[in-house]
Amino acid sequence: MKIAETAKTIIIVTILLMVAGTTTAADHAMGFFVSSVSIGNGADLGGLEGGDAHCTKLAEAAGSKARKWRAYLSTQSPDGKAFGKSARDRIGKGPWYNARGELIASDLDQLHLAANIVKRTALDENGNLVNARGDKPNKHDMLTGSRDDGTAYFPWEEGDHTCSNWTSSEDGNGSAQVGHHDRHGAGNTSWNSTHPSRGCSQQNLVSTGGDGLLYCFAAD
């Protein structure tokens, strides 16, 4: 009798814990995702506004309503005399959770020092895994135009890191700094600043393991 009662108690406690875990995850609204698809025009997103609109469209289609979505993108000064806009200054203060309710980062410091961003957690807006190194095709390059700390490149740093501030899809000309959502490859584990692209066209992005995908954050 005692054994049966003990077993019954264990089953009830297990069920309660499972329900509690599910409720906890559901309580955290999605505030981060990798775009499931690209705009399809290389690194020409239509500027920051186009990137933000793409994130918003995908989030709302997945059921996320009344949130202010921002693409994790930095810009550069066209004349090299002023600072561009930094991705970290565009995405709010956190916390951010993925589509399954898993914490990505509590705040900006954790996001740029110890983010919970790996293939398992960097899900798209529908909660699906995104192709990474070892998958066919590999799509782990994420457009960011940013340095490791989420800031824009300094005005005196030479080179195009944002494909003309996300308005160019020129083949073999210009470049965009990308990160790896799976944190594999190119000799480092940065999720937001791993290497430059070979150009700005869609094919240029595909050639190094990308597809023109974006990190999207809720900034509210």
N, C-alpha and C positions, 0 to 999 in steps of 0.2 A: 504493500500500500504506500509506504513512504517513498519507495523508489518511483512509483508511478506519479505521485504528487510532485516529487522533485523534477522529474522529466517534464511534467506539464508546466511547471513554473519556468523551467529553462526555455521551453518553446515560447511561452507568453512573453518573457523578457526579450528574447531574440526578435520576435515580431515587433515589439514596441520600439526596439533600437533601430530596426530597419525602417519603420515608419518615421521615426524621429529624424533619421539621416536623410530620408527622402524629403521631408518637410523642410529641413534646414537648407538643402540644395535649392529647393523651389523658392525659398524666401529670398534668394540672392538673384536679382534680375541681371540678365546678361549686360555686361558693360565692356566687353572685349571680344573681338573675333578677327579671324583672318578672312578676307573676302573669298568667297567660294569661286568667283569668276573675276576676270579682269575686265576693264573697259574695252580692251581689244585693240587699242591704238597705240601700242608701245607705251612709252612713258609720257605721252601726251594725254594728260588726264583732264585737260581743260583748266589747268591751274589748281590751286588749293580748293577752290570752290567745287570744281568737278570731282576731285577726290572725296570731299566731304559728302557731296550729293550721292556718289556711288555707295559709300558706306551707309548712308541714310536709307537709300532705296533697298539695299539688301537686308538691312536690319528690320525695316518695316514689313517687308515681304515674309520675314521669318516670325513676325508677330510682336516685335518690339515697338511699342508706341510711345509717343510723347517724350522721346529722349533726344538730346542734342549730340549727334554723332560727328566725330572728326577723324579724318585720316591722319595717321602718324607720319607726317611729312614736314620737312624743313624747306626753307627757300634760301636763295642767295641774292645779294645785292647786285643788280645788273651792272652798276658802274664800279663795283669793287670798293666803294667808299663807306658803306654803311653795313650794319649787321642785318642779315635776313631774319625771317621768322623761324623760331625753333619749335620742333615737334613737341617737346616737353611742355611748352607754354600754351599749347593748343588743346590739350586733352583733359583738362580738369585736374583734380587733386586725388582722385581715387576714393575708395577702393574699387577695383575692377575684378569682375568674375566672368568666367567663360560661360558658354551656353549650357554646361552641365552643373553650374553653380560652384565650380572650383575656383578658389582664390588665385588670381594672377599676381596681384601686388596690392598692398594696403595703401601705398602712397607713392609719390614720385621718386623718393629716395630708394625705396625697395624695388621699384620698377627698373631703375637704372643700375642697381648694385646687386640685386639678388632676385630677379624676376622668376616666377614660376612659369617660364615659357620654354617648352620643349615640344616635340611632335605630339606627345600624348595630350597636352593641355592647350596647345595653340590650335583650337578647333575653329571651323567656319561658323557662320551664323546659324546653321542648322544643327550644330553639334557634331559634325562629321570631321574625321581626320583629313588633313591636307597632305597631298603627296610630298614626300621628302626624299632625302638622299637614299638611294636603294630602290625607290619606286620608279615606275615607268608611266608617264614621264616625271622627272624630278621637277618640282615646283617650289623649292624651298627659298628661293630668292624673293625677299620682300622689299619693295621700294620704300626708302625712307629719306634719303638725302641728308642723313644726320650723322653726327659723331656719336661715340659710345655713350656719352652722357645725355644724349637727346637734344643737343644744341646744334644750331646751324654752323656751317663752316665759317671760319674767320674771313673777313673781307679780303685780307692779303694772301690767303691761300689760293694758289693757282689751280685752275681747272674747273670744269663744270661737274658738279656733284648732284645736280637736280634736273638734268635735261632741260635747261632753260626754264627753270621754275615750273616744270611739269607741263610744258607746252610744246615739246618737240618729240617727234617720232622719226627723226632723221636717221637713216641707216648708216651705221659706222661713224657717226659724228656726235660729239657730246657724250655724256655719261651720267649715270645715276648711282649713288651709293646705295647698296642693298644690305639687308641683314638676312640671317638664316633662322627660320622659325623652328627648325629642328636642332640648331646649334651644332651642326656638323659641317666640316669642310673648310677649306681655305686657311687652315692652320690656326684658327681661333674659334672661340665659342660664343661670339657676340650674336645676339638676336637682332640687333638694330644697325650694326655698322661692320660688315664683314669684308666687302670688296666692291669695286666699281663695276658697272656693267660695261660691255664692249661697244655700246652705242645706245641709241634711243628707240630704235624700231622694235616691233613686236618680236621679230626673229632674233634681233640682238639680245633681247631679254631671255628668250627661250634658250639661246645657245650656251648660256652659263648656268642653266638650271633654274630658270624662273618662268613667269608667265604674266608679269605685270600685276601681281597680287599686292594687296595692301593690308596693313594692320589698322583696325578700326576700334576707336575708343569712345565711350560715352563721356562727354565732357561736363555733364550736369551734376 
